[in-house]
Amino acid sequence: MNIGIYVYEHAEVLDFAGPFEVFSTAKRLGADSWQVGLIAEQDTPLLARGGLRVVPDYHLANHPTLDVLLVVGGVHHEQVTNPSVIDWVKQQDAITQCTASVCTGAFILAEAGLLDGRKVITHWEDMDDLSRAYPPLSVVSGKRWVRDGKYLTSAGISAGIDMSLQLVADLHSEDLALRVAKQMDYHWQRNE
């Protein structure tokens, strides 16, 4: 199981660090075959929000075949106008078992046309902008995350941890997801 987390300049730190912690802890506690890596447009260091320096594991052309793609939020405006990124997201979605976003990562999936006609969520501060920019989406509120088919989108920042735990339950077992949450000393907030 290859899980790729797409990061970029000014990505929200907990948007990628939280899910990375969930998936890497799941690997340590029983999902032995899982591989988790950060993917960026290029394989050079980048600065996430707050100035955190991040060195991606892969770039768009050298990562393993993905089973799960998770796109994070942050200052995403350059990402939604970057044809290389949008085309890559579409290509990965064609082969993934699951495609997900944290926070404003939903804008990137929406720009790729993956969420048309689907229920989605993003950070509360960005819901109106998402609805206006992508009218075919059904933007919902009051949830930590939303599933529609193979797509999962989460609300802001820490909600990505809840969604990632749900992915562990879906892709491995609920027992493992509960053990991961306990190991992380995290109260898993579920929707369903």
Secondary structure as GFF3:
##gff-version 3
##sequence-region A 1 192
A	DSSP	beta_strand	2	6	.	.	.	ID=ss1
A	DSSP	alpha_helix	13	29	.	.	.	ID=ss2
A	DSSP	beta_strand	35	40	.	.	.	ID=ss3
A	DSSP	beta_strand	46	47	.	.	.	ID=ss4
A	DSSP	three_ten_helix	49	51	.	.	.	ID=ss5
A	DSSP	beta_strand	53	54	.	.	.	ID=ss6
A	DSSP	beta_strand	58	59	.	.	.	ID=ss7
A	DSSP	beta_strand	68	71	.	.	.	ID=ss8
A	DSSP	alpha_helix	77	80	.	.	.	ID=ss9
A	DSSP	alpha_helix	83	93	.	.	.	ID=ss10
A	DSSP	beta_strand	98	102	.	.	.	ID=ss11
A	DSSP	alpha_helix	105	111	.	.	.	ID=ss12
A	DSSP	beta_strand	119	120	.	.	.	ID=ss13
A	DSSP	three_ten_helix	124	126	.	.	.	ID=ss14
A	DSSP	alpha_helix	127	133	.	.	.	ID=ss15
A	DSSP	beta_strand	138	139	.	.	.	ID=ss16
A	DSSP	beta_strand	145	148	.	.	.	ID=ss17
A	DSSP	beta_strand	151	154	.	.	.	ID=ss18
A	DSSP	alpha_helix	159	171	.	.	.	ID=ss19
A	DSSP	alpha_helix	174	183	.	.	.	ID=ss20
###
